[in-house]
Every structure is written in C-alpha cells, then in structure tokens.
C-alpha cells in the first residue's frame, strides 16, 4: 500500500518530490478512496454529491479540490484558469476526516445565506479554526443532500472572510 494512503489528519501528504503525473495519480487514489468510491460519503446522513459542469462530475470535483483560480492578463483580457495548489492537495485526505466530524470540539459548523452569481444561496461551512481549513457544502435543492463545493487551507485574508461569515451565521445548519 502506498504511504500516502496511510496518512491521517493532521499530517500533510508528502507529494512535493513526485513528478506531476505521479502526484496526480497519488492524489486521485486518495480522492477515489475517500470520495468517489466511498458509499458512506455523506454528512449528517445527507449524501454528498459533486456539482455539475462541463467535465464529468467526479473529474471536475477532483480537479477543483487540488487546484485554485488564477487570473492572467493576456492581450488586455483577463483570463481565468485553474492551477495546481500544493496546500489544497496536501490536505485532500482531511475532507473525509472533517465530514465524519471526528473532532467536533475543534470545528465550527454553520450555514450562511450569500449571494452567488445572481441568486441567493445557503452554504454550509465546516471550519477547522485551529488548522485554518474549511469545507464548503451547498444544500441540494431537490433532495436532502449536499453538493461539495470546495475545501481548502485558509490564508490570513480568507480566514478573516470566513470568520465574518461565521458572525452572520443562520440560526440552524442547513
């Protein structure tokens, strides 16, 4: 069994020495084990689904969990693309740990109504304040399930934004 599959929370995956292809394969093994092929991948009894997009759903989710948005200026136009982010990737195995609520006393769980594109949506946050890590879920509209929106390590600026959202939390978790 590869060593990266033995890593547990709060250790980081040791993937920096791998080639890009090896790193992607190692990360996909963890994703497949914890999310894609996990029949128990649910939060508080509610199934967690990938969001829909132009790519196959699980590929899109995997890519989203190990990359982040980058904006480039090309010929006067701003181009958005996703780029590999080591801090997200090294914590990929933390998602399943937090979804299971293994250490609820270290977590803040809350929902917030916020504007996304042109509509209001409710998002549920699983926040590990000590490790500065967040998982964002969005309640499914037609069924009592969730979409897994993202999960990432919080830098100072994004940590402050999440803490502001915590201050606006709804009275119940959705």
C-alpha positions in Angstrom: 0.0 0.0 0.0 1.4 3.4 -0.9 2.4 5.5 2.0 0.2 8.5 1.1 -2.8 6.3 1.7 -1.7 5.8 5.3 -1.6 9.5 6.1 -4.1 10.7 8.7 -5.4 14.1 9.8 -3.5 16.4 10.6 -0.4 15.3 8.8 0.3 16.6 5.3 0.6 14.4 2.2 4.2 14.2 1.1 3.8 14.8 -2.6 6.3 17.5 -3.4 9.0 15.1 -4.6 6.7 13.4 -7.1 6.5 14.3 -10.8 3.3 16.0 -11.8 1.9 12.7 -13.2 2.9 10.7 -10.1 1.4 13.4 -7.8 -1.9 13.4 -9.7 -2.1 9.6 -9.6 -1.3 9.6 -5.8 -3.9 12.3 -5.1 -6.5 10.5 -7.3 -6.1 7.3 -5.2 -7.0 9.3 -2.1 -9.9 11.0 -3.8 -11.2 7.7 -5.1 -10.9 6.1 -1.7 -12.4 8.9 0.4 -15.0 10.4 -2.0 -15.6 8.8 -5.4 -15.9 5.2 -4.3 -16.9 5.8 -0.7 -20.5 4.5 -0.2 -20.7 6.4 3.1 -19.6 9.8 1.8 -22.4 11.7 3.5 -22.6 14.4 6.1 -25.1 14.0 8.9 -27.0 11.4 7.0 -27.2 13.5 3.8 -25.5 12.2 0.7 -22.7 14.5 -0.7 -22.7 14.9 -4.5 -20.3 16.5 -6.9 -21.5 19.7 -8.6 -22.3 19.5 -12.3 -20.2 21.2 -15.0 -18.8 20.7 -18.5 -16.5 17.8 -17.5 -17.5 14.5 -15.9 -18.7 15.4 -12.4 -16.1 13.4 -10.4 -13.2 14.7 -12.6 -14.4 18.2 -12.2 -14.7 17.8 -8.4 -11.2 16.2 -8.1 -9.7 19.0 -10.2 -11.4 21.6 -8.1 -10.2 20.1 -4.8 -6.5 20.3 -5.8 -6.4 23.5 -7.9 -7.4 27.1 -7.4 -8.4 30.0 -9.6 -5.7 32.1 -11.2 -6.3 35.2 -13.3 -3.9 36.2 -16.0 -3.9 39.3 -18.2 -3.4 38.3 -21.9 -3.6 41.0 -24.5 -5.6 43.2 -22.3 -8.1 40.5 -21.4 -8.4 38.8 -18.0 -8.3 35.0 -18.5 -9.3 32.7 -15.6 -7.8 29.2 -15.3 -7.2 26.7 -12.5 -3.7 25.9 -11.3 -2.4 23.2 -9.0 -2.3 24.3 -5.4 0.0 22.4 -3.1 -1.7 23.5 0.1 -5.0 22.1 -1.0 -3.6 18.9 -2.4 -1.5 18.1 0.7 -4.8 18.2 2.7 -7.0 16.3 0.4 -7.3 13.4 2.9 -8.6 15.9 5.5 -12.0 16.1 3.8 -13.2 12.7 4.9 -11.9 13.3 8.4 -14.0 16.5 8.7 -17.1 15.1 7.0 -17.1 12.4 9.7 -16.9 15.0 12.4 -14.1 13.2 14.1 -13.2 16.2 16.3 -16.4 18.2 16.6 -15.0 20.3 19.5 -12.3 21.7 17.1 -14.8 22.6 14.5 -17.3 25.4 13.8 -20.3 24.2 11.7 -22.6 26.9 10.4 -24.7 27.9 7.4 -24.8 31.4 5.8 -27.1 32.8 3.1 -24.9 34.6 0.5 -25.1 36.0 -3.0 -23.7 33.7 -5.7 -23.8 34.9 -9.3 -27.3 36.4 -9.5 -29.1 34.5 -6.8 -29.1 33.9 -3.0 -27.9 30.5 -1.8 -27.3 28.9 1.5 -23.9 27.4 2.1 -22.8 25.2 5.0 -19.3 25.6 6.3 -17.2 23.0 8.2 -14.5 25.2 9.7 -11.4 23.9 11.5 -10.2 27.1 13.1 -7.1 25.6 14.6 -5.8 24.2 11.3 -7.4 27.0 9.3 -9.2 24.7 6.9 -12.7 24.9 5.5 -15.1 22.6 3.6 -18.0 24.3 1.9 -21.2 22.4 1.2 -24.3 23.6 -0.5 -27.7 22.0 0.2 -29.1 20.3 -2.9 -32.3 22.0 -4.0 -34.5 19.0 -4.8 -33.3 16.4 -2.3 -32.0 16.5 1.3 -28.4 16.1 0.0 -25.4 18.4 -0.4 -23.1 19.5 -3.2 -19.4 19.5 -2.2 -18.4 23.0 -3.4 -14.8 23.1 -2.2 -12.2 22.5 0.6 -9.0 24.4 1.2 -6.5 25.8 3.6 -7.2 29.4 4.7 -4.7 32.1 4.3 -5.0 35.2 6.6 -7.2 37.1 4.3 -9.6 34.3 3.5 -9.6 33.2 7.2 -10.9 36.7 8.1 -13.6 36.5 5.5 -14.8 33.1 6.8 -14.8 34.5 10.4 -17.0 37.3 9.1 -19.4 34.8 7.7 -19.4 32.9 11.0 -20.6 36.2 12.6 -23.6 36.2 10.1 -24.5 32.5 10.6 -28.0 31.3 10.3 -29.7 30.0 13.5 -29.8 26.5 12.1 -27.4 24.4 10.0 -28.9 23.6 6.6 
